[in-house]
Each structure stands twice: as C-alpha cells, then as structure tokens.
Amino acid sequence: MQVSFTPAEIAAIAQPKSTRGATTATICGIAALSDAAPGDLSFLGNPKYKTTVAATRASLVLLPVDYAGEPLPDQLFLFVENPSVALARICARIEQALWPKPAPGIHPTASVAPGARLAASATVGPLCVVEAGAVIGERAHLQAQVFVGREARMGDDCWLMPGTVLAAECVLGARVRLQPGAVVGSDGFGYEFTAGRHEKVPQLGTVEIGDDVEIGANSTIDRARFSRTVVGEGTKIDNLVQIGHNVVIGRHCLLCAQVGISGSTTLADFVVLGGKAGIAGHLAIGQGAKVGGGAAVTSDVPAGAFVNGNPAIPLQLERRLVILHQRLPELFKRVGALETRLG
C-alpha cells in the first residue's frame, strides 16, 4: 500500500466500543495475525485464530468485544462488534486513497451521442461509448471501454469498470458496481424449433438492477423476453454468474461464482447460492433459502431451507446419503458373502 493512517484515524473509522493499550506507530499495511509486523493492522475475524492474537506483532488489532487478552507494549487493541466489518470499512477508505476517481468530464477518445444526458459530476473514460438517450447520474464513473446503450439509465455513484456493458434500455440503480467484463442486458437464450431449425425468439424486455448491487467480472444478466429481468437492492453477484431472462432476484441475495439461473425463476430476499449451483427454470426459491455449492435445483425450495446435492435435497438427508454411499462397497461385499453362505 502507498497510504498511511494514524491510530486515531483508524479508530475514527472503526468506531470501537472500547480500547486497550496504545501505539505511536503509523499504520502502513494490513496483514494476517501470524504475518503482521510493526506498522501493520490486523484483525480477528475467525475464532479459530484466537490463540494467535497473543503473539501477533501488529501495531493495531481489531478484536471482538469479548476478547480478554492484553496487548503487548506499543500495541493497540480496538474492540468492535464485528472486526471483519470494521476492517472492510477501513479498506473502503484505503481504496478511495489508492484509486481516486479522476476529475469529472469526458475523455477525448470517448464517443457520447447527442441527446445523452450526463451529470456534470460524472466521469467518462477512454474509449467509452454512450448512445443516444442514455442517462448517467451524479458522480458515476465509467472507467474505460464501457458501453452504455440507447436509452439506458444509471443512478448516482455507479462505478463501471473496464469492458462492461449496460445494454439498451436497461437500468442501474444508485451505487451499482460492475466488475470488468460484466454484461447487463444481453439477449435471453430463447429459440423455438420449427421446420427443422432453431428460430430465434426476440428478447424485447429489459433488465433492472436495484441500488447497491455489485456484479462480478464476466457475469451476464440476460434481458427479458418481455417485461423485466430484476436484481433486487443490495444483492451481490460473484464472477462468472449467468442469470437467464425474466429471472427475478430479491433483496440482499448472495450468488457465488459460476452460479447459473435458468429463465423465469424467482429468488426471494436473502437467498444464498453456493458456487456452481444450477437452478432450473420456472422455480421459486423461498426467502432465506440456501443452496450448497455444485447443487442442481430441479424443484421449488421452501423459505429457510438448506439444500444440497444433485438433484438438490435437504442438507441433512443429503449428508446421510453421502455417508451411506461410502459404505456401499462394504455392503455389497457382505451381501455377496451371505449369498455364498446361503447357496
């Protein structure tokens, strides 16, 4: 890192419930408890590492409020409700210092069509394309080679990283972040087999992304066949995720890497999909449901359920079946021995 913070500045961001010890060190780095050196900030985010706190050389440590140990000389403990959240807020401040947004304006190599409406505080970077009728909100930042289609709209404080696409008539709420290569509004995968060939079904709908959504690198969200594909407020989408046409995703869901959701499926609020989970089309996933990594969901999932496996079934049943599956060789051996004894 090329930034530095005083302990007082770190405390002002973390807002600790209490403190223990003191340090005069300038904080210039972040490191794991076992790797930290003087001048580093560290944290206890997982209880399994609790025993390493006493030996850490970090100058400043974020700790849960129930930690009982004492700091070393020239070491400061900050006690917070959630050390991981506190660290994330500190990292957000560091991010702002490391990668400040350039001054508002349009780069000379960008192409902005007449009739596009850009807030004066927005930044349009090199080789970006903004088509006619597009609306770009206050302090929005288009880094480089970003494409914003005809009549597309984005709210305030959006951040579109290099190579992202917001296709025609699609909408981003406020504070949406698109990681490199993300595509919002690609055509839905719709074809009808007729007269011996696959005939394309026009995809005439849009995509609407709520406030505070993040979409990971090379993830794709298809526009609806008609009406809307929707991603609700606060939902976070990892890299390499595919969301089909007319899917509706609720608020504050988590979709891990390589998830695939087929068309017209609905996710309620607070759903979590593990990496590589596949969801068939026209299903309903209830509020707070969890789907394990690599699971194949072929039927509706009730609210609050945790399913896993292929096909996905309740987690506890799936775990039992995995154990029984491992015992099948022994079982066949025993059955073979019984058949031999019984002739």
C-alpha positions as CSV (number, residue, x, y, z in Angstrom):
1,M,0.0,0.0,0.0
2,Q,1.1,3.6,-0.6
3,V,-1.1,5.1,2.1
4,S,-0.7,5.6,5.9
5,F,-3.1,6.2,8.8
6,T,-2.6,7.2,12.4
7,P,-4.2,5.0,15.1
8,A,-6.6,7.9,15.8
9,E,-7.7,7.9,12.1
10,I,-8.2,4.1,12.2
11,A,-10.3,4.4,15.4
12,A,-12.4,7.1,13.9
13,I,-13.4,4.8,11.0
14,A,-13.8,1.6,13.1
15,Q,-15.7,3.3,16.0
16,P,-14.6,0.8,18.7
17,K,-16.7,0.1,21.8
18,S,-13.6,0.3,23.9
19,T,-9.8,0.2,23.5
20,R,-6.9,-1.4,25.3
21,G,-3.2,-0.4,25.1
22,A,-1.6,2.3,22.9
23,T,0.7,2.7,20.0
24,T,2.5,5.6,18.3
25,A,3.1,3.6,15.1
26,T,1.8,4.8,11.7
27,I,-0.3,2.1,10.1
28,C,1.0,1.4,6.6
29,G,-0.1,-2.2,5.9
30,I,-2.7,-4.9,6.6
31,A,-1.7,-8.4,7.4
32,A,-2.9,-11.7,8.9
33,L,-2.3,-12.1,12.6
34,S,0.6,-14.6,12.1
35,D,2.3,-12.5,9.4
36,A,1.9,-9.0,10.8
37,A,4.8,-6.7,11.6
38,P,5.0,-3.4,13.5
39,G,3.2,-0.8,11.5
40,D,0.5,-3.3,10.3
41,L,-3.2,-3.5,11.1
42,S,-4.6,-7.0,11.7
43,F,-7.9,-8.4,12.9
44,L,-9.5,-11.5,14.5
45,G,-12.4,-12.4,12.1
46,N,-12.5,-16.1,12.8
47,P,-12.5,-17.6,16.3
48,K,-10.2,-20.5,15.2
49,Y,-7.3,-17.9,15.1
50,K,-7.9,-16.6,18.6
51,T,-4.8,-18.2,20.0
52,T,-2.6,-16.3,17.5
53,V,-3.6,-12.9,18.8
54,A,-1.2,-13.0,21.8
55,A,1.8,-13.5,19.6
56,T,1.0,-11.1,16.8
57,R,3.4,-8.2,16.2
58,A,0.7,-6.0,14.6
59,S,0.6,-2.5,16.0
60,L,-3.1,-2.3,15.9
61,V,-5.6,-5.2,16.2
62,L,-9.4,-5.2,15.6
63,L,-10.9,-7.6,18.1
64,P,-14.4,-8.8,19.1
65,V,-15.7,-7.2,22.3
66,D,-15.5,-10.4,24.3
67,Y,-11.7,-10.9,23.7
68,A,-10.0,-10.9,27.2
69,G,-6.2,-10.8,26.3
70,E,-3.8,-7.9,26.9
71,P,-1.8,-6.1,24.3
72,L,2.0,-6.0,24.0
73,P,3.9,-2.8,24.6
74,D,3.3,-0.3,21.8
75,Q,0.2,-2.2,20.6
76,L,-3.4,-1.0,20.5
77,F,-6.5,-3.2,20.7
78,L,-9.7,-1.9,19.3
79,F,-12.8,-3.8,20.4
80,V,-15.6,-3.7,17.9
81,E,-18.9,-5.6,17.3
82,N,-17.6,-7.2,14.1
83,P,-13.9,-7.0,13.3
84,S,-14.4,-8.1,9.7
85,V,-17.0,-5.3,9.0
86,A,-14.7,-2.8,10.7
87,L,-11.8,-3.9,8.5
88,A,-14.0,-3.6,5.4
89,R,-14.8,0.0,6.3
90,I,-11.2,0.8,6.8
91,C,-10.3,-0.9,3.4
92,A,-13.0,1.2,1.7
93,R,-11.2,4.3,2.9
94,I,-7.9,2.9,1.7
95,E,-9.5,2.1,-1.7
96,Q,-10.5,5.7,-2.0
97,A,-7.0,6.8,-1.4
98,L,-5.3,4.2,-3.7
99,W,-7.7,4.6,-6.6
100,P,-9.2,8.0,-6.5
101,K,-11.7,8.8,-9.3
102,P,-10.4,11.1,-11.9
103,A,-11.8,14.6,-12.3
104,P,-15.3,14.8,-13.9
105,G,-15.5,15.1,-17.6
106,I,-15.5,13.2,-20.9
107,H,-12.2,11.7,-22.2
108,P,-11.3,12.9,-25.8
109,T,-11.4,9.4,-27.1
110,A,-14.9,8.7,-25.7
111,S,-18.0,8.8,-28.0
112,V,-21.1,10.4,-26.5
113,A,-24.1,10.7,-28.7
114,P,-26.1,13.9,-29.0
115,G,-29.1,13.5,-26.7
116,A,-27.3,11.5,-24.0
117,R,-27.7,13.2,-20.6
118,L,-24.6,13.1,-18.4
119,A,-24.4,14.7,-14.9
120,A,-21.7,17.3,-14.7
121,S,-20.0,15.3,-11.9
122,A,-19.8,12.1,-14.0
123,T,-16.6,10.7,-15.5
124,V,-16.5,9.0,-18.9
125,G,-13.1,7.4,-19.5
126,P,-11.1,6.5,-22.6
127,L,-12.9,4.7,-25.5
128,C,-16.3,4.6,-23.8
129,V,-19.4,4.7,-25.9
130,V,-22.6,6.4,-24.7
131,E,-25.6,6.1,-27.1
132,A,-28.5,8.5,-27.6
133,G,-31.0,8.9,-24.8
134,A,-28.7,7.3,-22.2
135,V,-28.8,8.9,-18.7
136,I,-25.8,8.9,-16.4
137,G,-26.2,10.0,-12.8
138,E,-24.2,12.2,-10.5
139,R,-20.6,11.1,-9.8
140,A,-21.0,8.0,-12.0
141,H,-17.6,6.7,-13.2
142,L,-17.1,4.9,-16.5
143,Q,-13.5,3.7,-16.4
144,A,-12.6,2.7,-20.0
145,Q,-14.1,0.9,-22.9
146,V,-17.5,0.9,-21.3
147,F,-20.6,0.7,-23.5
148,V,-23.9,2.3,-22.4
149,G,-26.7,1.6,-24.9
150,R,-29.6,3.6,-26.2
151,E,-32.0,4.9,-23.5
152,A,-30.1,3.0,-20.8
153,R,-30.0,4.7,-17.4
154,M,-27.8,4.6,-14.3
155,G,-28.2,6.2,-11.0
156,D,-25.8,8.2,-8.8
157,D,-22.4,7.0,-7.8
158,C,-22.3,3.9,-10.1
159,W,-18.9,2.5,-11.0
160,L,-18.5,0.7,-14.3
161,M,-15.1,-0.9,-14.7
162,P,-13.3,-1.6,-18.0
163,G,-15.1,-3.6,-20.7
164,T,-18.5,-3.5,-19.1
165,V,-21.8,-3.3,-21.0
166,L,-25.1,-1.7,-20.0
167,A,-27.3,-2.6,-23.0
168,A,-30.1,-0.6,-24.5
169,E,-33.0,0.5,-22.2
170,C,-31.5,-1.4,-19.1
171,V,-31.4,0.4,-15.8
172,L,-28.9,0.5,-12.9
173,G,-29.9,2.0,-9.5
174,A,-27.6,4.0,-7.3
175,R,-24.2,2.9,-6.2
176,V,-24.1,-0.1,-8.5
177,R,-20.7,-1.6,-9.3
178,L,-19.9,-3.6,-12.4
179,Q,-16.6,-5.5,-12.3
180,P,-14.6,-5.9,-15.6
181,G,-16.4,-7.7,-18.4
182,A,-19.8,-7.7,-16.7
183,V,-22.8,-7.6,-19.2
184,V,-26.2,-6.3,-18.2
185,G,-28.8,-6.8,-20.9
186,S,-27.5,-9.5,-23.3
187,D,-30.2,-11.3,-25.2
188,G,-32.1,-14.0,-23.3
189,F,-31.5,-17.5,-24.7
190,G,-34.7,-18.1,-26.5
191,Y,-35.4,-20.3,-29.5
192,E,-38.3,-22.3,-31.0
193,F,-37.6,-25.4,-33.0
194,T,-39.7,-25.3,-36.1
195,A,-39.4,-26.6,-39.7
196,G,-36.2,-28.4,-38.8
197,R,-34.3,-25.3,-37.4
198,H,-33.9,-23.2,-34.2
199,E,-35.7,-19.9,-34.8
200,K,-34.7,-17.1,-32.5
201,V,-37.3,-15.6,-30.2
202,P,-36.8,-11.8,-30.0
203,Q,-35.9,-10.6,-26.5
204,L,-37.8,-7.4,-26.1
205,G,-37.7,-6.8,-22.4
206,T,-35.1,-5.1,-20.1
207,V,-33.0,-5.6,-17.0
208,E,-33.5,-3.5,-13.8
209,I,-30.7,-3.6,-11.2
210,G,-31.5,-2.2,-7.7
211,D,-29.4,0.1,-5.5
212,D,-26.2,-1.1,-4.0
213,V,-25.8,-4.2,-6.3
214,E,-22.4,-5.5,-7.3
215,I,-22.0,-7.7,-10.3
216,G,-18.7,-9.7,-10.6
217,A,-16.3,-10.0,-13.5
218,N,-17.6,-11.6,-16.7
219,S,-21.0,-12.2,-15.2
220,T,-24.0,-11.9,-17.5
221,I,-27.6,-10.9,-16.9
222,D,-30.0,-11.5,-19.8
223,R,-32.7,-9.1,-20.8
224,A,-36.3,-10.4,-20.5
225,R,-38.2,-12.0,-23.4
226,F,-40.8,-9.4,-22.4
227,S,-41.2,-7.3,-19.2
228,R,-38.1,-7.3,-16.9
229,T,-35.2,-9.3,-15.5
230,V,-34.8,-8.0,-12.0
231,V,-31.9,-7.9,-9.4
232,G,-33.0,-6.5,-6.1
233,E,-31.4,-4.0,-3.8
234,G,-28.1,-5.0,-2.1
235,T,-27.7,-8.3,-3.9
236,K,-24.1,-9.3,-4.6
237,I,-23.2,-11.4,-7.6
238,D,-19.8,-13.1,-7.9
239,N,-17.7,-13.7,-11.0
240,L,-18.8,-15.9,-13.9
241,V,-22.5,-16.0,-13.0
242,Q,-25.2,-16.4,-15.6
243,I,-28.7,-15.1,-14.9
244,G,-31.3,-16.0,-17.5
245,H,-34.2,-14.0,-19.0
246,N,-37.2,-13.0,-16.8
247,V,-35.4,-14.1,-13.6
248,V,-36.4,-12.1,-10.5
249,I,-33.9,-11.9,-7.7
250,G,-34.9,-10.4,-4.4
251,R,-33.0,-8.1,-2.0
252,H,-29.7,-8.9,-0.4
253,C,-29.1,-12.2,-2.0
254,L,-25.6,-13.7,-2.5
255,L,-24.7,-15.6,-5.7
256,C,-21.3,-17.2,-5.6
257,A,-19.0,-17.9,-8.6
258,Q,-20.3,-19.9,-11.6
259,V,-23.9,-20.0,-10.4
260,G,-26.4,-20.4,-13.3
261,I,-30.1,-19.5,-13.0
262,S,-32.5,-20.5,-15.8
263,G,-35.2,-18.3,-17.1
264,S,-38.3,-17.2,-15.2
265,T,-37.1,-18.4,-11.8
266,T,-37.7,-16.3,-8.8
267,L,-35.5,-15.9,-5.8
268,A,-37.0,-14.2,-2.7
269,D,-34.9,-12.0,-0.4
270,F,-31.8,-13.2,1.4
271,V,-31.2,-16.3,-0.7
272,V,-27.6,-17.7,-0.8
273,L,-26.5,-19.8,-3.8
274,G,-23.1,-21.6,-3.4
275,G,-20.6,-21.7,-6.2
276,K,-21.5,-23.7,-9.3
277,A,-25.1,-24.2,-8.1
278,G,-27.5,-24.6,-11.0
279,I,-31.2,-23.6,-10.8
280,A,-33.6,-24.9,-13.3
281,G,-36.2,-22.6,-14.9
282,H,-39.7,-21.5,-13.7
283,L,-38.9,-22.3,-10.0
284,A,-39.4,-20.4,-6.7
285,I,-36.6,-20.2,-4.1
286,G,-38.0,-19.1,-0.8
287,Q,-36.8,-16.3,1.5
288,G,-33.6,-17.1,3.3
289,A,-33.1,-20.4,1.5
290,K,-29.5,-21.7,1.0
291,V,-28.3,-23.9,-1.9
292,G,-24.9,-25.7,-1.5
293,G,-22.1,-25.4,-3.9
294,G,-22.5,-27.5,-7.1
295,A,-26.1,-28.4,-6.2
296,A,-28.6,-28.9,-9.0
297,V,-32.0,-27.5,-8.0
298,T,-34.9,-29.0,-10.1
299,S,-37.9,-28.1,-7.9
300,D,-39.1,-25.3,-5.7
301,V,-37.1,-24.7,-2.4
302,P,-39.1,-23.6,0.7
303,A,-38.2,-20.5,2.7
304,G,-35.4,-21.1,5.1
305,A,-34.4,-24.5,3.7
306,F,-30.8,-25.6,3.1
307,V,-30.5,-28.0,0.1
308,N,-27.5,-29.7,-1.5
309,G,-26.7,-32.4,-4.0
310,N,-27.8,-33.5,-7.5
311,P,-30.7,-33.4,-7.5
312,A,-30.8,-31.0,-4.6
313,I,-32.5,-32.4,-1.4
314,P,-32.5,-31.2,2.2
315,L,-28.9,-30.9,3.5
316,Q,-29.2,-33.3,6.4
317,L,-30.7,-36.0,4.2
318,E,-28.0,-35.4,1.6
319,R,-25.2,-35.8,4.2
320,R,-26.7,-39.1,5.4
321,L,-26.9,-40.4,1.9
322,V,-23.3,-39.5,1.2
323,I,-22.2,-41.5,4.3
324,L,-24.3,-44.4,3.2
325,H,-22.9,-44.2,-0.3
326,Q,-19.4,-44.5,1.0
327,R,-20.5,-47.8,2.8
328,L,-21.9,-49.4,-0.4
329,P,-18.7,-51.4,-1.3
330,E,-18.8,-52.9,2.2
331,L,-22.5,-53.6,1.9
332,F,-22.1,-55.4,-1.4
333,K,-19.2,-57.4,0.0
334,R,-21.4,-58.5,2.9
335,V,-24.4,-59.3,0.6
336,G,-22.0,-61.4,-1.6
337,A,-20.8,-63.3,1.4
338,L,-24.4,-64.0,2.6
339,E,-25.3,-65.2,-0.9
340,T,-22.3,-67.6,-0.9
341,R,-23.2,-69.0,2.5
342,L,-26.9,-69.4,1.5
343,G,-26.0,-71.1,-1.8
